Amino acid sequence: MRQLIRDTARRYPEGITIALVILVSLAFAIITQGGWVSTGNLQSLSQVTAVLAIMAFGEALVIGTGQIDISVGSVSGIAALTFLGFAPVAGSAMALLAAVLAGVLIGALNGFFVAILGLSSLLVTLGTLFLFQGIGYAVTSGFSFTATDTVRQEFIYNAVGGGGIAGINAAAIWALVVLIAVQLLVFETPIGNRILAVGGDSGSSFSRGVNVIGIKFGVFILSGMLAALSGILDAAFIGYADGSFGATMELSAIAAAVLGGCHLTGGRISFIGTLFGAFMLRGIQSFLIILAVQPQWYVLVVGFIVVLASVADRALMRFALRR
């Protein structure tokens, strides 16, 4: 039995998160007397989970190579401001391209410093976090960018967050598309094998001919792009963005990836687990809102979960590798 548990933990580290999500969901439903599983709350939960999951998928790619990107929150904020700022004058389509390009460029900037110059990903992305967060505050000057009525009627705007299909919001559909794309990339292509190999042992990967620099550079670009998409979807849904948009989202994205079974040391990625991790975090936030708990407590809870998940990740790895 112990060996079976070890094998399961080694192959499916996200299994614990999925089981926790089921148990926690049942507990929340009982405590709130069904309020947590009401139609309105579940629709809201699907929106915020999808937005976080898309960002966390990009974070999972970076973590998979043994790096970390804590600039994703500010990237989503810059993308949201770019999208809503350009949409009234250039149209939603051009605004979408500009916002995604902004995310790609920031990701490339991170990748340049980390992959090419060999600097610490923690320090580099901490720097870009503050840099672009500061730019967001400077551009808005305490005000917010709002989607005009004309912009809200455009097809592209509705396709990226303002609408939905058959009662399913656009963000959830995008999250599913991104999930399928990254799942295929990592587990069905040679690039995915190289991403995991770099995270497992970059030195050994380099000696086997893997372009370690290119892989690390690429995952930072993908992380920036997905963080930008996350910000666009969120901004299109709520219709406005200010300088604080995306603040602390990076903490939730990292927590979702780690909760989902991604190893902080690299070499292991689970996008399904990351999705469940995002759902669990947003479910906790929704639960606290229903109980009328002050919102700042959510940040404290997420911080605690990150620490706990990190410890559990290390303990689980040691248990799984024991014979």
N, C-alpha and C positions, 0 to 999 in steps of 0.2 A: 504493500500500500504506500509506504513512504517513497519507494522508487517511482511509483506511478505519479505521485504528487510532484516529485522533482521533475519528471519528464514533462508533465503538464505545465509546470511553472516555467520550464525552459522553452517550450515550444509556444505556449500561449500566455505570456505575462499579462496580457490585457484581460484575461479571464477574470481575475480578481476584481478589476474595475467594473466589468459588466455585471458581475454578481452584486457588487456594492450598489451600483445604480438601481438595480431591481429592488434590493432591500430598502434603500433610502427612499425610493419613489413610493413604495408601499407605506413606509413610515410617515412621509410627508402627507400622503393622501389621507391617512387615518387622523393625524394630528390636526389637519386643517378641515376635517369633516368633509372631504371631497372638493374643497376649494382649489387645491393645488392641481387637481386633474380636471377642472372645469374646461369647457371648450375654449373660452376666451384666454385662460391662462396657458393652455397647451399651445394655442396659436402664437401667443406672445413668446413662449418658451422656444418654439421652433425657430422663430426669427432670430432671437439673440444667440441661440445655440449655433445656428448656421453661420452667423457672422464671426463668432469666436472660432468655430471649427476651421473655417477657411484660413484664418490667420494661423491657427495652431498647426495646420497641415504644412505650411511653409516652415514654421518653427521646427517641426518634427524632422524635416529634411536636413536642416542645419544641424540639429542635435545628432542626427544619424551619422554625421561626419565627425562627431566629437567636438563640434564648436557650439556656440550659442549666439543668438541674435536678440538683444533686448531693446532694439530700436524699432521693433515692429509696431508698437503703439503709436509712436510719433509718425511713422510712415503712413499708417492708416489715417492719421489726422491731416497730414499734408495732402494726401490723395483726396480726402473728403472736401477740404477747402478748395483744392484745384478743380474738382468736379463741379461743385456748386458755384464757384467763382467764374468759371468759364462758360457754364451752361447757358446763362441768360444772353451772352454776347456771341457765342460761337456755336451754340446748339449742343444737345446732350451727347451726340456721337463724337464730336471733336473734344468735348470736355472729358468724355470717358477715355479716349486715347491719351489725352494729356495727363490725366490722373494716373493711369496705368504706367505711362512712360516715366512719370515722376518716381513711382515705386521702383521701377526697374533701375533707374539711374542711382537711386539711393542704395539699392541692393548691390549694384556694381561698385559703388564707392566703398561700401563695407567689404565687399569681396576683394577689391584692390588692396586695401590695407591689410586684410587678414591673410588672403591666399598668396598674393604676390610679394608683399613686403614682410609677411610672416609675423605680424603683430598679434597681440592677444585679442581674440574675438570679443571677450568680455569688455575690455577697455575701449576698443574701437566702437562697438555698438552702444556702449554707455555714452561715449562722446557724441555720436550721431543722434542718440536719443535726445540729449539736451539741446544739441544744435538745432534740430528741426522742430523740436517742441518750442524753442525760443522763436524760431522763424514764424511758427503758427501764431504765437501770441503777438508778435510784432505786426504781422500782416492784418490781423483782425482788430488790433487796438481795443480790445475789450468788447467788440461787437461780434455779431455772428453773420455768416453767409446763409441766405435763405433761398429755397427754390421758388421761383415765381410761378404764378398760375399757368403761364404759357409753357414753361419748362415741364411742369407736372403733366401736361397733356401729351408730351412727346413719347413716341413708342420706345425709344432707347431708355429714357428715364424710367419708364414703367418696367422695362425688361430687366433693369438692374436693381430693382428694389421697391419701386413704387406700386407694383401690381402683383399679379400672381395668376395661377392657373388652377381652376377647379377647387378653389379654397386653399390651395397650397401657395404660400408666399414665395416670391421670386428668390429670396435669399436661400431658402431651403432647396430649391431646384438647382441653384448655382452650387451649393455645397455638395449636392449629390454628384453633379458633373465633375467638380474638382476632385472629389473623393475617388471617383472611377479613374480619372486621369493620373493622379499621383500613385494610385494603387498599381496601375498598369506600368507606369514609368519605373517604379522601384522593384516590382516583383516579376515583371515580364520582359524587361529589356536589359541589355548588357550595362547600360548606364546605371541602373539600379544596383546591380551587383557591385559596380565600382564604388558607388556611394557608401554601401555597407562595408565594403572592404577598406575604404579609407578610414571609416569610423572605427573599424576593428583594429587596424594596425596600419597607419599611414606609411611608416617606414618600409614595411614588408610590401605594401601595395606599390610603392614607388619602385622597389627593386624588381617587381614583376611587370613593370611597364605601364602601370596605371598613371594617368595624368592627374596627380594629386592636386596640383594647383588649379587646373581647369575644373575639376569636380567641386572643390571648395568654392571657387569663384562662381560657378553655376548655381549652387544651392543658395547662395546669398542673393543672387538675382531672382531666383524663384521665390524666395522668402519675401523679398521686397515687393514683387509683383502680386503675390497672394495677400500680403498685408494691405496693399493698395486696393485690391478688389474688395477686401473685407470692409475697408473704410468707405468705399463708394456705395456698396450695398446698404450699409448702415445709414449713411447720410441721405441716400435716396429714400429710404423708408421713413425716417423721421423728418426729413425736409429741411434740416438746417445743420450747421456745424460752426463751432467756435474754436478759439485757441486751445482749449483743453480737450478737444475731441481726441479720443483714443488713449487718453492718459490712463496709466496702470493696466492697459489691455495686455501689455507684454507679459506681465506677471501671470495673468490668467492663461495666456497662450502657452507659456512654459509649463504651467501647472497641468493644463489639459494634456499636453504631450507626455509628460512624465507619468501622470495618472494612467494614461492609456498604454503604458508599457514601453515607451521609448527610453533607452538607457542613456543617462547623461554622459556617460563615457564614450558613447557612440557605438555603431555597429548593429543597432537594433531599432527598427521603426515599426510602429503599428498604427496605421491610419484609422482602422476601425476602432481600436482602443482610444485613440485621440478624440474621435467623434464622441464616444461615450464619456470620456473625460470632460469634454466641453459641455455635454449635456448635464453632467453631474454638478459642475461648477455653476452653471446658469440655473440649474434646478435649486441649488442652495440659495442663490441670490433671490430667486422668485419666492422661495419659502420664507426668507427673512422679510421680504416686502409684504407678504400676506400677513405676517405677524406684526407688521408695523415697527420693525427693528430699524434703527438708524442705519443709513447706507454705508457709513464708514466701517461698520462692523464686518461688512463683506470683504473688504480689503484685508482686514486682520485674519479672517477665516481662510482666505486664499493663501496668505503668507504662511499660515500654520500648515495648510495642506501641502504647500511646496516643500517645506522642511520635512514633514512627515513622509511625503512621497519619496523624497530623496533618500531618506533613511531606509524606507521599505524597499526601494529599488536595489540598494546595495545588499540588504539582508536577503532579498529574494534571489539575487544573483549568486550569492554565496551558498544558499541552500540548494539552488538548482544545480550548481557545479559540484557539490559534494557527492561522493560515491557511496 
